[in-house]
Amino acid sequence: MRDGSPGRRRCFTVAPPPSIRTGAITPLLGGVGPTAVMSLLHNTLIAASMRSGLGVPLLRQM
């Protein structure tokens, strides 16, 4: 329902309800692997460098 009246409470769900099997969200039993961790660290380093005004660091890929 698209009711634009102010004061109307809106609720959005980001994750599915717990009744859905978690295997549909994360197919790996052990969680995330080393590649995902490295990607997260890489993106965090780039974001921190850009936020501090240093620009994008040149990173060597292995």
C-alpha positions, 0 to 999 in steps of 0.5 A, a space after each residue: 500500500 502506498 500511503 504517503 501520510 506522515 506518521 504512518 509507520 513503515 517497516 522494511 525487512 533486510 534479512 529473511 525470517 529465521 524460518 528460512 534455512 540459513 543454507 540459502 543465505 550462506 552455503 558454506 558451513 564454515 562461513 567465509 573463506 580467505 578470499 572473502 576476508 582478503 577482499 574485505 580487508 582490501 576494500 577497507 584499506 582503500 576506503 580508509 585511504 580515500 576518506 583520509 585524503 591519501 587517495 587510492 593506494 597502489 596495491 600489488 596483487 598476489 
